[in-house]
Amino acid sequence: MRSKDGMNCEALLRRLDDHLDRETDPQTNQCIRAHLETCIFCATLARVESDVLGRLRAALAAPPMPAGLAARIHAALAREPDS
């Protein structure tokens, strides 16, 4: 299906990952959003991929730094002789 901005399913599928990673320019974003408003297949796929990506990001997020670790690192570095 081709949206009013001229993007078809094939073009959207090639750019979807970049779009979800916020790596597309504003004009491409507009074309993608227009296509997603008119194509249930691509909208569903984008929603599923966005959900999976969000879950992966949450699962792979760095754990918080233990309290006091930054201060201990800075103190240790301050004790190091200059090279």
N, C-alpha and C positions, 0 to 999 in steps of 0.2 A: 504494500500500500504506500502511496506517495502522499505526503502531507502538503499543505498549501505552500510551504516554504521549499518544497522540492526534495526533501529527504525521503528516501525509501528505506525499507527494512534492512536491506543489505548494507547501505551506507551507515545506518544507525548502529548496526551490530559491529561494524568496524571501529566505530568511535565510542561505543558504550563504556568500555573500561576507562578510557581517558576521561570521559565525562564524569563517571563516578569518582574518579580520583581528582576531579576539579582541575584537569589539565587542558581543557578545551577553551577556545576563545569565546567571547560573548556572542558573536554571530552564530557560531556552531552550537552553543548552548541554546540559543533561541530556536534554531532549526530542530534540535533534538527534542526540546520541550513541545514544540508544535507537533512533531510526529507522534510523541508519546500521548498527546491529547486525542489523537485520531486513530491510533492503532492499539487495540487491546492486547494483541500478542506481544508487541514490543514493550508496552507498559507493564505487563505482567512479568516479562523477563527482566526488565530494569528493576522492578520492585524486588524480585527474588535475589538478583545479583547484589543489589544494595543491602539487603538484609544479611546475606552471607558475608559480604565485605565488612559490615558493621560488627558482626559476631566475631570474625577473624581478628579485626583490630582490637576488640575488647579482650579476646583471649590472649593475644600476643602483646598486650600492653606491658610496658616495663613496670615491675613492682616498685612501690615507693622506696625511696632511700631511707635506711634506718636512721632514727634520730641520732644526731651527733656525728654521723659519719663524715659529712662535709667538713666539720670543724676539725676532726681528727686528721683528715687528709691534708688540710691546709697547714695544720701544726707540724705534721711530718715533713711536708715540703719546705716549710720555713726552717726546719732543722738541717736540711740537706745543704752541704757546701755547694757554693756556686761553681759551675764547671767552666 
